[in-house]
Amino acid sequence: MRRAFLLTLALGFAALVAVAYLIWSFREFRVSGTITIASHLHRRVPQGQVVLFVIAKNKGGVPIAMQRIVNPQFPVSFHLRNADLIVPDSRVRDAMILQAQMNTHGQAGHPQPGDLEGSAKDLVLPGERDTHIVIDKEL
């Protein structure tokens, strides 16, 4: 009888922790991970002033968050947070597309020849950690 009570108590506590985590993850926008360069593009990485953009887009392709990293050293870690949201205090709950764009002209969303880019293999949910983006395309 005591064992059943303790098991019920433990399951209830686990459920409470899970609900608290879900509430927290919907309140705070966070996505993090690592960006690497595909081996066939290592020699194509621009020299000089390089800007790496990490861009989160909704499923329709509209940017919802962006982080700018100057002169990245690969592999590079990224951490998108509420401060990176394009519309402050917006609630991001749906899966999103995560992209990385690298260039020397410093503009995101205006690709030019020689720019490099890549995407996460799958859609990413808010709160995910350990997301991996591979820069594998040259424009």
Secondary structure, 3 states (H helix, E strand, C coil): CHHHHHHHHHHHHHHHHHHHHHHHHHHCCCEEEEEEECHHHHHHCCCCCCEEEEEEECCCCCEEEEEEEECCCCCEEEEECHHHECCCCCCCCCCEEEEEEEECCCCCCCCCCCCEEEEECCCECCCCCCEEEEEEEEC
